[in-house]
Amino acid sequence: MQFKDIVGQRDVINRLTEIIDSGRISHAQLLLGAGEDGCLQLALAYLQYLCCEHRQHNHEGELRADSCGECPSCKKIASLMHPDLHLFFPTATTTRVTSNPRCEDFAADFRNFVLEKKALGSLDDWYAYLGIDNKQGMLREADAAAIVQNLAMKSYEGGWKMVVIWMPEKMNLTAANELLKSLEEPSEGSIILLVGESDERLLPTIRSRVQTLRVKSGDRKVESNEEFAGMLVDWLRLLFKLKMKELSAQVDKMASMGREQQKQFLGYALNVMRDCFLKTAAGLPCNLNSGDQKFDAMFPTMVTANNIEMIDVAFNDALFAIERNAYGKIALMELSFRISKALKKR
């Protein structure tokens, strides 16, 4: 992956190449941003430039420098086959790996996934690629132990020992604690790049040990919320009627989504609720764009100071349950009852 292949991010790229050229390289870095913003692309291009034998400097173009793309090191990193490049990522049991999943069990799968998606695949894409259905992926203590072991070994090619941890938010507590010493006292010639979307779920002790770079949103196409909007309106209508057969069918539809999509839907729904409360409290119109003018006019008034806290807690409880691998239908049905009750307390 060369920097020239990345859409946008020119300021970030120039900053990264300047840091490498100056020799002020941080051994542990955290790149934060949405997958479609190219965080993983940046990480791989950064390592390719770091190891490149013939760096190219172009003072006339938008990019101040880039890797050559032709030397043996560049080709190995571009194909993700460099012996000193180690990739770690969330995993779960599959039909092939039925217990104690580790990153090394899926190394070839992840390389193929990254190459096929040009390092722009999302966590949902990865889960779908693995075929893990509604299971929640995780980085475990065995993966952390492998990272420590890889960093302790000598470099195969006499250069940098490189570790990329994709979605470090998915590390369990034991794995995160296992990495603390490596982040604070790295072995000579090693570099660890954490590539994630949010640092809120990382241990403060990890955040304090890494240099964080927040990647700005690129000029990418923003996905439409039309599917979530329709599903939300259908669900809200049923919360007033509480006809169990129809509500159960709607919850089944919501639960049929993958866990990450369930969380995205709940986050979207909660934001709609908060928007309804804030705008109606300020006397501003709040249009749900459901296509039903009567419903659009009525529903926002149902979210008030009397129930917004109950609504917020209910959604966050459901998000927490799904994050912890709760059975989706049960969590969503319980949420339905709690929101139905809260809306009646307006």
N, C-alpha and C positions, 0 to 999 in steps of 0.2 A: 504494500500500500504506500503510494507516494502522496505527499501533501497536495500535489496538483490535482489528484483524483477526488479531493474532498470539496464539496460544494460549500462556498462561504467560508467563514472562520478564518479569514486572512489575517486579521489582527492577532488572533490567538496563535496561529501557526507561526507568524513572524516572531512572536514573543518566545515560543518554544525553541525555535532554531537559534535565536540569539542566546538563550540560556545555555544550550548545548555548546555552541561555539565559544562561549566565554568560560566554559568549564565549571560553571556553578550549578551542577546537576544535583537535585535533591534525590536521595535514595528511595524515598517513599512519597508518592504523589497520589492525589485523589482527583480524578476528572469527573465532574458532575454535569449532567445534562440529559435530556431525553435521547433515547436511542436513535431517533431519526435526525437528531442534530449532529450525529457523527462522532460521539465520544469514543466509541471503540475504534473507529477509523483513525481518529487522532492519536490514540494510544499506540496502535500498530505502526502508523506512519512515523510517529515520534521515535519508536524503537528502531525502525528501519534507518532513519536518519542518524540516530545515535551510533549505529554499527556500520554505517556506509563507509566504504573504503575510498570513495571519490565523490565527496559532497559537492553539489553544484550550487554556486552562488550567482544569483542574477539580480544585480542592483537596479536594473531598469524595469523589471516587472513588478507585479503586485506581491509576489512571493520573494522574500529576500534570499531564500535558499531551499534546497530540496535534496533528497537522496538521488543517487544516479539511476537506481532501478536496474542496473546491469551487473554490478559486481556480485560475486558469489553470496555474500552476506545479504544483500538486498533481495536476491532471488529466493533465498531460503526463508527469510522472514515473510516475504510476500506470499509464499505458498504455505506459511505456518509450519514449516518443517525444520526450522533452525533448532539444533540440538540444545541450545541454551535458552530457548524460549519456552516457557511453561504456562499453560492456560488453565485457569480454574473458574468454575461456573456452577450454578445451582443444578442439582440432579435429584432424581426420585427413582423409585423402583419402577421397572418396566417388565414386559413379558420375558425379556432376555436377562435382565438383572433383577432378581426377585427379592434380594435382601442386601442390606449394607451397601447401598450404591456409593460409588466414589467417582471423582472426576476422571481418573485414569480408565475407568470402565467405559467412558463415553468420549474419550479423547478424539478418536477418528470422527465420530458423529459431530462433535462440536466444530472441528476444523472444517468439515464439509458444509455445515450450517453457516458458519461465518463467511466462507468463500462464496457460497451460493447467494447469500443475502448481501454480499459486499460489505459486511460488518455493520449493516443497518437493521438487522433483525431485532425484534422486541422480545421481551421475556415470554409473552404469549406465543410468539412465533416459535421460540425454542421449545416450549412445552408441547406445542402441536407437532413439531418436528420429531420429538421423542415419543409422542403418542402416550403421554402420561395422564390424559384425560383431566380430571379435576384435582389431581394430586398437587401438593405444594412443593416446589423445588427448594433445595437447601444446600448450603455448604457446611460440611460436618467436620468433626475433629480429625477424622482420618485425612481429609483434604488439607487441613491446616498442618498436620504432621508432615504431609508430603511436601508442602511449601517450605517448611523449615529444613527438611532433608535436602531438597533441591538447592537451596541457598547455601547450605553447608558444604556441598560438593564443589570440586574444582570445575571451572569452566571447561567445556569440551574443546572449544576453539580458542581458548586463551583470552577471550574478551569479556564482555558483560554477561552476568547471569541475570536473566530477565523473567519476572513473574507478572502476569496480568490476571487480576482477580475481577471477573465480570459480575456485576450485581452483588457487591459485598454486603448490601443490606440483608441478603439472605443467609448470612453466616449465623449459625447458632451461637449461643453464649460461650460454650466451651471452645469452639473453633476461634472465635474472636480473641479470647484471652490467650489462646495458644500462640497467636501471632504477635502479641504485644512486644515481646523481646526482640523479634526479628525486625519490627518496625522501628524500635528505639535503638537497637545496637545491630545494624546489619553487617553481614559479612562483607569483606572487601570485594569491590567490583560487582556489587549486586544492585538491582533496581526493582522496586515493586510499584506497579501501577494499579490502583484500584479504580475501576470504571463503573460508576453507578448513576442513579437518577436522583437520589436524595440522601443527605447525610443525617437526617433526623433519627433514623433507626440504627445508626452506627453507635457503638459505645463511645462516650466522650473521651475515653483513654485512647481510642483509635484515632478519632478526629484530631486530637492534640499532637499526634505523632506523625501526621502527614501534611504535606503542603497541598492545599486545595486550590484547584482551578475550576471555576464555574464557566461552563461553555454556554455561550449565548444561543438563543433560539435562532435557527437559520431561516432563510426564506423558503420554508417548506410548505407544502399544502396542508392546511389544517383539516383534520378529519371532521366530518359532520357528526353532530349528536342526534341526528334525526331518528335513528333506531332507538336510542336510549329515551328520547323525548316521547315517542309513541308508546313505548313500554311503560314509562313512568305514568303517563296520563291514564292508560288502561288500568294500571295498578291502583292509582289514587281513586278512580271512580269506584272500584270494587271495595275500597276501604270504607266507603260510606254505606254500601249495601250489606256488606259482610255475608254475601251468599257463598257458603262454604265451597260448594262444588265449583263455582266459577273462580273463586279466589284461589282454590287449590290448583286449578289448571293454570292460572296466571303465574303462581309461584313456581310451578313445575317448569314453565317456560323460562323464568328468571334463573332458576337453579340449573338449567341445562347448559348455561354458559360456563366457560372455564372460570376457575377461581379468580384469576386476574381480571377478567371481564366483569365478574360479579362485584369485585371491589371498585372497579371503575364506574359501574352503574350506580352503586351506593354513594360514591363520592359525588357523582353528577347530581343524584337526587337530593343529597344533603345541600349542595350548593344552590339548587333551585329553591329549596325550603328557606334557606337563609336569605336569598335574594328577595323572595316573597315578603319575608318579615321586614327587611330593611327598607324596601321600597314602599310598602303600604304604610309603615310607621312614619315615613317621610312624606306621605301623601302623593307618592309618584305612582304612575301606572306600572303594572307588572304583567306582561303578556306571556303566557306559556306557549303561544303559537300552536295550540292543539287542534285548531280548525273548528273548535266549538266555542263561539264567543261567550255563551252563557257560562260555560265551565271556566274559561279564562278569566272572566270577571269575578266569579264567585270564589274560586279556590284560594287565591292569594290572601283574601280576608280571613281565611281559616287559620293562618299561621300568625300567632300573636305573641305578645309578651307573656301570656299565661301558659303557652305550651312550647315555645321555641326551645327552651332548655330540655324539656322531656324528649322532644324530637331529636335534638342534637345528641343526647346521651344514648337514645335507642339506636341511632345510626352508627355511632362509634362502637357500641357494644356488638352490633352485628358485624362491623368491619373487623373488630378484634377476634370474634369467634371464627370468621371465615379465614382470617390470617393464620389462625391456630388449627386449621384443618377440620373445623366443625362441619357436620353434614349440612350442605347448603340449603336444602329445603327446610330443615328444622329452623335454622337461623333466620331464614327469610320469612317463614310463617310466623315465628315469634315477633319479628320486626313488624310484620303486618298488623298483628293484634295491638302492639304497643303504639304504633302510629295512628291506628284507627281510634284508640282510646284518647291519645293526645289531641287529635283534631277535634274531638267532641268537647274538649275543655277550653275552647277558645273564649 
